[in-house]
Amino acid sequence: MPVISGKDGTVTFASGYVKQAQGWTVDVGIEDVMTTKLGATWKTRTFGVKEWSGTYSVQILDNSSFGSTGTTSDDFIAVGGGIVPAVAIFTLASTDTLTGLIMITGVTINTAVDGGAATAEFTFVGSGPVVIKST
């Protein structure tokens, strides 16, 4: 699947809670459906259902400084269906946007030994189409 990356991103949960992404990736693909008949000497294929998925990362802030760029306990509730679905808007360097409904499927916590800010990386799958809009 080709990977698209950009400069801005927000994820808005149904409750109105908005998360500002620090980084993100979006993968877009299409199913490969086998159509080969018995006795054929070459495989034949057709296109199937489209799909998209990806990741976004945010900084983890302490309890006293929750903000639009930090992670709160609500983000971790999102894994396993606590807060789903969410609307994601990812902006490319060209200011084109990718927008769609997502469901969070996992989270990875990253920390740095050199004192860098800890981050949380969320994995998601798209639910329905991703809309690519040129501005």
Secondary structure, DSSP 8 states (H G I E B T S, - for coil): --EE--SEEEEEETTS-EEE-SEEEEEEEEEEEE---TT-SS--EEEEEEEEEEEEEEEE--GGG--TTEE-HHHHHTTTTSS--EEEEEE-TTS-EEEEEEEEEEEEEE--TTS---EEEEEEEESS--EEE--
